[in-house]
Amino acid sequence: MKKIATSLPGLLLLEPRVFGDDRGFFLESYNQRAFAELGIPEPFVQDNHSYSEKNVIRGLHYQIRQPQGKLVRAITGEILDVALDLRRSSPTFGKWESFKLSGENKHMLWIPHGFAHGFRVVSQTAHVLYKTTDFYAPSTSVRWHGMILHWASRGKSTTNPSFLQETSRACPSSRLKNSNSAASIQSELDRNRGFNLNRLAAG
C-alpha cells in the first residue's frame, strides 16, 4: 500500500498494490497491520455501500457527537471526493481538498474524524464503499451542500438540484461558496443549525 500525503494533515490518499493478469486482478483493500504501519491504527466498526447515478451529490456530512473516520473508495465508476477540515486546532482548519476516486485508479481516501465529507458522481453510475470508525448517528449529523455544489459544478453553468441526495436537499443551503474561512463556516452553522465551532472535534 502506497501512502500519498495531501495538503491537509492526517488526510491520506492510498494506492493499493494491484496484481493483474489475463484473469483479472487482485488487491488487498484493507489489512489491519499494514494500515497501522501507515499511521492508521483506528479500528473500523461499520461498512457501507452507496450506489448513485451521474451528478448525484452526497454530503457534506459531519457527525459532532460521534465523529467518524472513513476509508472511502469507488469500486466502479468515478467520483469527485471532498474532505473539509473542521478540526479547530488544525493549521488547515476550514480548508478542503478534492480527489478523483474510481474503479480504474483504485485509489482510496482515509479521512480522519474531524473532517466533513461528501462526493459527486462524475461517471454514469458509481458504487462507493466506505468503512467507518464509529456507528452512524443521524441525530448528530451536520449537512450542507452549498460548497459542494460550488466545487462540483466548476466549469458548468448550472447544477440541477434534483440530483442532490434527499437528506441533503432537505437541509438548508450553505453560503460558503468560495470562502474557506472559519468565520464563514461558523456563520453558516449558526444560521442553519445553531452549532458552535467550539463543539467541533478539537482534532
WOBEL-V900500 format. One record per helix or strand of 3 or more residues. SS is the DSSP state (helix for helix, strand for strand). FROM is the first residue (numbers start at 0). LEN is the number of residues. Records with the same first field share a line. If there is no record, write none. Layout:
# WOBEL-V900500
SS=FROM-LEN, FROM-LEN
This chain:
# WOBEL-V900500
strand=1-4, 11-4, 17-4, 23-4, 45-8, 56-7, 69-7, 77-8, 95-7, 106-5, 114-7, 124-8, 140-3
helix=31-6, 137-3, 145-7, 160-3, 165-4, 181-11, 196-3
